[in-house]
Amino acid sequence: MTAISIGNNDNFDIIVAMKLHILVCDGVFDLGLAALTDTVGLANAMSGSLPQAPAHIELTLVGVRRRIRTAQGLTVPVVTARGVPEPDVVLVPAFGDKMPDTLSARLTRPDVPDAVAMLQQWSTAGAHLGAACSGSFLLAESGLLDGHRATTSWWLGPMFRQRYPNVTLDESRMIVNSTRFTTAGAALAHVDLALRIIRGRSPALAALVARYLLVEARSSQAEFVIPDHLAHADPMVERFECWARRQLAKGFSLAEAASAAGTSERTLARRLQSVLGKTPLSYFQDLRVEHAVHLLRTGNASVDQVAAQVGYSDGVTLRALLRRKLGRGVRELRRGG
């Protein structure tokens, strides 16, 4: 097996070509599959232009069924999983099912246990496993992520957290990486996932591919999260969210929040943690950030004026919060409006 590291240390030696399998399930997300294959294909095509070309990536599309169709009905030519050499890396693209109800039904399909068994077998053999978007659910179904950190599509966070309580989910992250697993966020994060694997072999090649694909460095999904959407995952959380939006400029009170949600402070805190993985105050701050970004992008108010409208005493505090939560400054946010 190839000597390879996908962890935080990007400096290591490559001995031979890396065997990369993409595990394709029926109903795979077309864009996600294409993003993985095209990014890896571009890396192979461009590696020869580097002074020290890394070894080729041997890409194989693998399935647990002989006949695989994408969510859009296209046929995918796959090799049967049990008939291929052991891989160095396995990537799982998303399903075409984008919402909790259809994704939940998809995970009951008979090919899922077979795919889970292959992931477990490959992991035992030493393969690094990665998944993006709803593909993280298939990886979590295997139990391999228990006790580890992971990410997934931000709007699927409540479902993931309830379904896999032993996984530490951080859906604000674009990429969550460890020595054994790499998970990525929503949709186009498939490109980030592929680039992370390429970077593990050659940082220079990953940087070159990113430039050709016009992909900027992005570590967070937080800017894209719609808190209102997440709140609707639970009636108590939704009541809290309605109260919080009316209180942004006034300030936070856990006692008042619990009263508005019709519950106790302790129960509210537990419910927010189980559904969103946040404390009531942290979610309140998320709503402040969301509203501040909206005001910055749609109006001409100064940072101090926007800060006052979302409950902060000065613009300095708001700038620091935006930088910490989103990794972007006021000028960047306004240019993106």
MARTORPA-781397 format. One record per residue (C-alpha): x, y, z; residue number from 0. Coordinates in nm, 3 decimals. Example, Ala and Ser with C-alpha at 12.3 -4.5 7.8 and 13.67 -1.06 7.14 Angstrom:
REM MARTORPA-781397
SITE         X         Y         Z   pos
SITE     1.230    -0.450     0.780     0
SITE     1.367    -0.106     0.714     1
This chain:
REM MARTORPA-781397
SITE         X         Y         Z   pos
SITE     0.000     0.000     0.000     0
SITE     0.119     0.353    -0.078     1
SITE     0.303     0.545     0.192     2
SITE     0.064     0.836     0.236     3
SITE    -0.055     1.077     0.503     4
SITE    -0.376     1.278     0.490     5
SITE    -0.336     1.427     0.836     6
SITE    -0.221     1.774     0.933     7
SITE     0.140     1.718     0.825     8
SITE     0.174     1.786     0.454     9
SITE     0.544     1.692     0.436    10
SITE     0.601     1.326     0.358    11
SITE     0.733     1.101     0.083    12
SITE     0.538     0.935    -0.194    13
SITE     0.668     0.594    -0.301    14
SITE     0.427     0.465    -0.566    15
SITE     0.100     0.561    -0.730    16
SITE    -0.189     0.605    -0.490    17
SITE    -0.491     0.379    -0.536    18
SITE    -0.799     0.597    -0.495    19
SITE    -1.145     0.440    -0.498    20
SITE    -1.467     0.637    -0.524    21
SITE    -1.749     0.431    -0.372    22
SITE    -2.053     0.504    -0.589    23
SITE    -2.400     0.414    -0.463    24
SITE    -2.717     0.413    -0.667    25
SITE    -2.871     0.761    -0.674    26
SITE    -2.534     0.934    -0.634    27
SITE    -2.528     1.316    -0.657    28
SITE    -2.414     1.388    -1.014    29
SITE    -2.231     1.710    -0.932    30
SITE    -2.050     1.555    -0.636    31
SITE    -1.928     1.254    -0.834    32
SITE    -1.816     1.473    -1.124    33
SITE    -1.637     1.715    -0.889    34
SITE    -1.431     1.433    -0.740    35
SITE    -1.344     1.262    -1.069    36
SITE    -1.271     1.584    -1.260    37
SITE    -1.056     1.734    -0.983    38
SITE    -0.849     1.415    -0.957    39
SITE    -0.834     1.388    -1.336    40
SITE    -0.707     1.744    -1.364    41
SITE    -0.444     1.672    -1.101    42
SITE    -0.319     1.374    -1.300    43
SITE    -0.314     1.577    -1.621    44
SITE    -0.118     1.864    -1.464    45
SITE     0.125     1.675    -1.242    46
SITE     0.382     1.654    -1.523    47
SITE     0.410     2.033    -1.534    48
SITE     0.569     2.042    -1.187    49
SITE     0.946     2.027    -1.137    50
SITE     0.898     1.721    -0.916    51
SITE     0.593     1.542    -1.048    52
SITE     0.410     1.329    -0.791    53
SITE     0.311     0.976    -0.885    54
SITE    -0.012     0.914    -1.072    55
SITE    -0.340     0.870    -0.885    56
SITE    -0.503     0.544    -0.991    57
SITE    -0.872     0.631    -0.980    58
SITE    -1.135     0.355    -0.979    59
SITE    -1.512     0.392    -0.958    60
SITE    -1.633     0.112    -0.732    61
SITE    -1.985    -0.006    -0.655    62
SITE    -2.154    -0.271    -0.443    63
SITE    -2.400    -0.328    -0.728    64
SITE    -2.317    -0.392    -1.091    65
SITE    -2.571    -0.141    -1.220    66
SITE    -2.544     0.213    -1.081    67
SITE    -2.741     0.517    -1.190    68
SITE    -2.696     0.873    -1.074    69
SITE    -2.975     1.085    -0.930    70
SITE    -3.023     1.226    -1.281    71
SITE    -3.050     0.878    -1.434    72
SITE    -2.705     0.850    -1.591    73
SITE    -2.533     0.511    -1.590    74
SITE    -2.204     0.493    -1.399    75
SITE    -1.948     0.234    -1.511    76
SITE    -1.825     0.076    -1.188    77
SITE    -1.606    -0.214    -1.086    78
SITE    -1.754    -0.451    -0.830    79
SITE    -1.614    -0.361    -0.487    80
SITE    -1.502    -0.710    -0.391    81
SITE    -1.305    -0.756    -0.710    82
SITE    -1.059    -0.467    -0.679    83
SITE    -0.723    -0.430    -0.502    84
SITE    -0.716    -0.279    -0.155    85
SITE    -0.723     0.101    -0.184    86
SITE    -0.509     0.364    -0.015    87
SITE    -0.795     0.615    -0.007    88
SITE    -1.172     0.576    -0.046    89
SITE    -1.400     0.873    -0.111    90
SITE    -1.779     0.869    -0.076    91
SITE    -1.971     1.129    -0.278    92
SITE    -2.311     1.255    -0.168    93
SITE    -2.645     1.099    -0.245    94
SITE    -2.883     1.287    -0.469    95
SITE    -3.126     1.300    -0.175    96
SITE    -3.080     1.649    -0.037    97
SITE    -3.335     1.674     0.245    98
SITE    -3.372     1.478     0.570    99
SITE    -3.688     1.287     0.479   100
SITE    -3.564     1.154     0.144   101
SITE    -3.213     1.094     0.278   102
SITE    -3.353     0.895     0.571   103
SITE    -3.544     0.676     0.325   104
SITE    -3.234     0.639     0.110   105
SITE    -3.033     0.504     0.402   106
SITE    -3.280     0.216     0.437   107
SITE    -3.204     0.087     0.087   108
SITE    -3.052    -0.266     0.071   109
SITE    -2.725    -0.153    -0.088   110
SITE    -2.636     0.061     0.216   111
SITE    -2.537    -0.228     0.449   112
SITE    -2.318    -0.370     0.171   113
SITE    -2.148    -0.033     0.120   114
SITE    -2.100     0.000     0.496   115
SITE    -1.937    -0.345     0.510   116
SITE    -1.691    -0.246     0.237   117
SITE    -1.599     0.075     0.418   118
SITE    -1.535    -0.121     0.736   119
SITE    -1.322    -0.374     0.546   120
SITE    -1.115    -0.104     0.374   121
SITE    -1.068     0.087     0.699   122
SITE    -0.947    -0.227     0.875   123
SITE    -0.698    -0.276     0.592   124
SITE    -0.561     0.074     0.654   125
SITE    -0.734     0.287     0.392   126
SITE    -0.802     0.654     0.459   127
SITE    -1.177     0.722     0.421   128
SITE    -1.334     1.048     0.309   129
SITE    -1.687     1.168     0.238   130
SITE    -1.863     1.488     0.139   131
SITE    -2.208     1.632     0.195   132
SITE    -2.465     1.354     0.263   133
SITE    -2.193     1.098     0.188   134
SITE    -2.081     1.158     0.547   135
SITE    -2.400     0.981     0.656   136
SITE    -2.291     0.660     0.483   137
SITE    -1.953     0.682     0.654   138
SITE    -2.124     0.745     0.989   139
SITE    -2.355     0.446     0.931   140
SITE    -2.044     0.226     0.950   141
SITE    -1.975     0.335     1.308   142
SITE    -1.621     0.423     1.208   143
SITE    -1.674     0.791     1.286   144
SITE    -1.782     0.724     1.645   145
SITE    -1.555     0.919     1.877   146
SITE    -1.424     1.131     1.589   147
SITE    -1.498     1.481     1.460   148
SITE    -1.682     1.523     1.131   149
SITE    -1.873     1.767     0.915   150
SITE    -2.156     1.741     0.663   151
SITE    -2.396     1.969     0.476   152
SITE    -2.488     2.248     0.716   153
SITE    -2.865     2.200     0.675   154
SITE    -2.837     1.829     0.757   155
SITE    -2.664     1.899     1.088   156
SITE    -2.969     1.843     1.313   157
SITE    -3.047     1.510     1.144   158
SITE    -2.685     1.395     1.161   159
SITE    -2.649     1.491     1.526   160
SITE    -2.963     1.304     1.626   161
SITE    -2.880     0.998     1.417   162
SITE    -2.514     0.970     1.517   163
SITE    -2.478     1.106     1.873   164
SITE    -2.134     0.948     1.916   165
SITE    -1.984     1.158     1.636   166
SITE    -1.867     1.509     1.724   167
SITE    -2.024     1.715     1.445   168
SITE    -1.905     2.059     1.342   169
SITE    -2.114     2.151     1.041   170
SITE    -1.965     2.501     1.033   171
SITE    -1.640     2.353     0.896   172
SITE    -1.578     2.299     0.525   173
SITE    -1.326     2.022     0.596   174
SITE    -1.267     1.816     0.911   175
SITE    -0.954     1.608     0.887   176
SITE    -0.778     1.340     1.091   177
SITE    -0.524     1.068     1.024   178
SITE    -0.799     0.818     0.935   179
SITE    -1.092     1.021     0.804   180
SITE    -1.169     1.336     0.608   181
SITE    -1.521     1.476     0.582   182
SITE    -1.636     1.777     0.381   183
SITE    -1.937     2.006     0.378   184
SITE    -2.208     2.068     0.121   185
SITE    -2.218     2.021    -0.256   186
SITE    -1.911     2.198    -0.396   187
SITE    -1.711     2.089    -0.091   188
SITE    -1.653     1.776    -0.300   189
SITE    -1.385     1.986    -0.471   190
SITE    -1.235     2.076    -0.132   191
SITE    -1.232     1.708    -0.038   192
SITE    -1.050     1.608    -0.358   193
SITE    -0.801     1.892    -0.317   194
SITE    -0.733     1.786     0.043   195
SITE    -0.643     1.436    -0.074   196
SITE    -0.425     1.576    -0.353   197
SITE    -0.257     1.812    -0.107   198
SITE    -0.165     1.511     0.104   199
SITE     0.051     1.396    -0.187   200
SITE     0.169     1.729    -0.327   201
SITE     0.080     2.073    -0.185   202
SITE     0.218     2.232    -0.503   203
SITE    -0.009     2.021    -0.726   204
SITE    -0.314     2.096    -0.511   205
SITE    -0.241     2.470    -0.531   206
SITE    -0.202     2.449    -0.910   207
SITE    -0.529     2.257    -0.955   208
SITE    -0.714     2.502    -0.728   209
SITE    -0.593     2.792    -0.942   210
SITE    -0.714     2.627    -1.262   211
SITE    -1.051     2.551    -1.102   212
SITE    -1.075     2.905    -0.958   213
SITE    -1.123     2.763    -0.608   214
SITE    -1.034     2.996    -0.322   215
SITE    -0.928     2.874     0.020   216
SITE    -1.239     2.836     0.235   217
SITE    -1.240     2.678     0.576   218
SITE    -1.597     2.743     0.685   219
SITE    -1.958     2.687     0.580   220
SITE    -2.073     2.931     0.848   221
SITE    -2.131     3.219     0.606   222
SITE    -2.381     3.011     0.409   223
SITE    -2.583     2.875     0.701   224
SITE    -2.945     2.986     0.722   225
SITE    -3.028     2.971     1.096   226
SITE    -3.402     2.994     1.032   227
SITE    -3.385     2.672     0.829   228
SITE    -3.208     2.488     1.110   229
SITE    -3.451     2.615     1.372   230
SITE    -3.745     2.451     1.196   231
SITE    -3.598     2.110     1.276   232
SITE    -3.759     2.129     1.623   233
SITE    -4.066     2.323     1.751   234
SITE    -3.899     2.431     2.077   235
SITE    -3.592     2.554     1.890   236
SITE    -3.819     2.736     1.647   237
SITE    -3.995     2.918     1.934   238
SITE    -3.659     3.015     2.078   239
SITE    -3.543     3.141     1.739   240
SITE    -3.854     3.359     1.698   241
SITE    -3.793     3.515     2.041   242
SITE    -3.423     3.564     1.971   243
SITE    -3.477     3.752     1.645   244
SITE    -3.690     4.008     1.832   245
SITE    -3.421     4.048     2.097   246
SITE    -3.106     4.094     1.887   247
SITE    -3.062     4.460     1.970   248
SITE    -3.168     4.422     2.334   249
SITE    -2.950     4.139     2.457   250
SITE    -2.970     3.779     2.571   251
SITE    -3.143     3.639     2.877   252
SITE    -3.163     3.262     2.920   253
SITE    -3.454     3.295     3.162   254
SITE    -3.657     3.505     2.915   255
SITE    -3.561     3.273     2.629   256
SITE    -3.680     2.966     2.819   257
SITE    -4.006     3.136     2.911   258
SITE    -4.068     3.232     2.548   259
SITE    -3.995     2.876     2.438   260
SITE    -4.233     2.737     2.701   261
SITE    -3.975     2.530     2.884   262
SITE    -3.709     2.540     3.153   263
SITE    -3.363     2.686     3.107   264
SITE    -3.204     2.343     3.144   265
SITE    -3.437     2.177     2.893   266
SITE    -3.386     2.457     2.641   267
SITE    -3.009     2.425     2.671   268
SITE    -3.026     2.047     2.628   269
SITE    -3.255     2.076     2.325   270
SITE    -3.035     2.334     2.150   271
SITE    -2.732     2.113     2.210   272
SITE    -2.898     1.798     2.078   273
SITE    -3.050     1.961     1.769   274
SITE    -2.793     2.225     1.676   275
SITE    -2.487     2.139     1.883   276
SITE    -2.489     2.490     2.029   277
SITE    -2.570     2.668     2.352   278
SITE    -2.861     2.916     2.344   279
SITE    -2.616     3.205     2.367   280
SITE    -2.402     3.070     2.081   281
SITE    -2.706     3.036     1.858   282
SITE    -2.817     3.385     1.959   283
SITE    -2.478     3.511     1.841   284
SITE    -2.521     3.325     1.513   285
SITE    -2.845     3.513     1.454   286
SITE    -2.669     3.841     1.530   287
SITE    -2.399     3.756     1.278   288
SITE    -2.656     3.660     1.014   289
SITE    -2.844     3.988     1.059   290
SITE    -2.524     4.193     1.065   291
SITE    -2.407     4.038     0.737   292
SITE    -2.745     4.115     0.581   293
SITE    -2.724     4.479     0.694   294
SITE    -2.365     4.516     0.570   295
SITE    -2.448     4.373     0.228   296
SITE    -2.777     4.552     0.167   297
SITE    -2.723     4.896     0.320   298
SITE    -2.477     5.179     0.372   299
SITE    -2.481     5.195     0.752   300
SITE    -2.146     5.220     0.924   301
SITE    -2.006     4.925     1.116   302
SITE    -2.083     5.102     1.444   303
SITE    -2.444     5.157     1.334   304
SITE    -2.482     4.793     1.230   305
SITE    -2.327     4.685     1.561   306
SITE    -2.589     4.884     1.752   307
SITE    -2.871     4.723     1.553   308
SITE    -2.755     4.374     1.650   309
SITE    -2.684     4.451     2.013   310
SITE    -2.311     4.533     2.030   311
SITE    -2.171     4.849     2.183   312
SITE    -1.920     4.922     1.908   313
SITE    -1.796     4.814     1.568   314
SITE    -1.473     4.672     1.703   315
SITE    -1.662     4.397     1.884   316
SITE    -1.868     4.320     1.574   317
SITE    -1.559     4.307     1.350   318
SITE    -1.393     4.059     1.585   319
SITE    -1.705     3.842     1.596   320
SITE    -1.739     3.837     1.217   321
SITE    -1.375     3.744     1.177   322
SITE    -1.402     3.467     1.437   323
SITE    -1.730     3.322     1.310   324
SITE    -1.686     3.363     0.934   325
SITE    -1.314     3.410     0.883   326
SITE    -1.387     3.725     0.681   327
SITE    -1.372     4.097     0.744   328
SITE    -1.628     4.372     0.682   329
SITE    -1.478     4.475     0.347   330
SITE    -1.483     4.118     0.218   331
SITE    -1.844     4.073     0.326   332
SITE    -1.954     4.395     0.163   333
SITE    -1.782     4.303    -0.163   334
SITE    -1.970     3.972    -0.157   335
SITE    -2.307     4.141    -0.124   336
